[in-house]
Amino acid sequence: MAPRTRKPRGAGRPSNFVYVVLGVVILGSLFPFYWSFLIGSGNSYTINDPNMSWWPGGNFLHNASYVINSPSVHFWKALGNSLIVSLTVSTSTVALSTLAGFAFAKLRFKGSGPLLIAVIATMAVPVQLGVVPLYILMQKYGWTGHLGAVIIPALVTAFGVFWMTQYLTQSLPTELIEASRVDGCSMIRVFWHVALPAARPAAAMLGLFTFVATWNNFFWPFIVLNNQNPTLPVALRLLQAEKFTDYSLVLAGVVLATIPLLLLFLFAGKQLIAGIMQGAVKG
């Protein structure tokens, strides 16, 4: 019987330096949100005050109430539109990217390599280059001003396909698929019962990234939607007047728009980390 070796005390535990670095990163990440809340809790002169206090003022509820009840912002409609667009786009991106990633990673068909390269190459094209033809296409179909003009072009992304292809190539053994096929599983059942559970950690990360990116997207919705049917970032633009901008109202609206993302991380973070750790252990 081999002698039992004693594990050194503290082995495997992060050092104090790691905790300090993580603390600095967390504070740096939280500072923009705190600064937005700080200005949003003041008045219209707070942002230009050289002696501005670093403690929040007492006007946040007043500013938030103005943003919510402003007839020009349509806050609740914009919030609902952002939820519809973000949930639809993130769900479709995860589903379609996982299907495409499984096909590119584990299925052998003619032209798969050049097709995957073509998909990846589209990530090098700036988004601004496609705006004009895409807007003409949306106008031709009569979708300008409707949420479909924001949802349809974003149903699947090249990054999502590349992300899922790379993950399934490394984490899903080909022998497991072959064994399932020998046992009589159809390819649809192999995808549903074998590939989809293996792709859960990467799919969770892709869904989270896509939801946050879609929620914060301003460029394309600003072009294709109107003021009567906006998403939340487009609606907050209406708080800016032509010659004077009250940043306390704008940043109070930014804080309100960030709260759903914080709730998402609060309630889905535990399941997300569990999925990632499960994938890491299996890997």
Summary of the structure (lengths in Angstrom):
residues: 283
radius of gyration: 24.0
end to end distance: 30.6
largest distance: 82.8
contacts: 778
relative contact order: 0.14
helix: 72%
strand: 1%
